[in-house]
């Protein structure tokens, strides 16, 4: 059986679906999860990752774990306790959803300190481990949904800076493969989309599917910072703005890993929009 934490998120949801479709026994773990939210036959377990003991029933009979914070604060997470509990229950394999920034922003608090500490716990767990380090998610563009629906407008900084954002469904497919198949232990996989796209191009892609023009309004860095501080801590805002506005060559590099693992090209941003256009109508 495979335990999937963060099971109702942008990666966890398609991962549960992919595993269930392949015939795997799955337990979907989230703070709020019901049977209606998962495919038929999938077990559900409501648990908070900041309380590892609450995970004990979910690990009963499990042999693999997909570990993702599910929105919990990385500062509040106790990964070593979670991994020790999983190992004592018989789990042999763990796949961690981390971030590309652990490698590209080693001096940042959010990636170099917090996420690196979680990766270290996984590497030192004694389990067969695989670490997934995706770049920016296509689903981050859900932040534009309301302004697109109500004003046919996208407001964002760094309008012409390209990044190879990745479809969460591709992350889920790579995770499903590494959870089910041998040969991935001890690997760190960077995951990106197939091409660089800029915020302006992504706005146009949404307009193309809607068949309506989308106005793009470019924020200044200070305007974006002020907006982001409303829902993110300052240290996370500074790292995010640095990545979006001044990406390193490594952050703009298109990784071949999705194609190497899955035997197909990564999904495009336009394809992601087509599949999720209802959010923007």
Buried (B, 14 or more C-beta within 10 A) or exposed (E): BBBBBBBBBBBBBBBBBBBBEEEBBBBBBBBEBEEEBBBEEBBBBEBBBBBBEBBBEBBEEBBBBBBBBBEBEBEEBBBBBBBBBBBEBEBBBBBBBBBBBBBBBEEBBBBBBBBBBBBEBBBEBEBBBBBBBBBBBBBBBEBBBEBBEEEBBBBBBBBEBBBBBBBBBBBBBBBBBBBBEEEBEEBBBBBBBBBBBBBBBBBBBBBBBBEEEBEBEBBEBEEBBEBBEEEBEEEBBBBBBBBBEEBBEEBBBBBEBBEEBBEEEBBBBBBBBEEBEEBBE
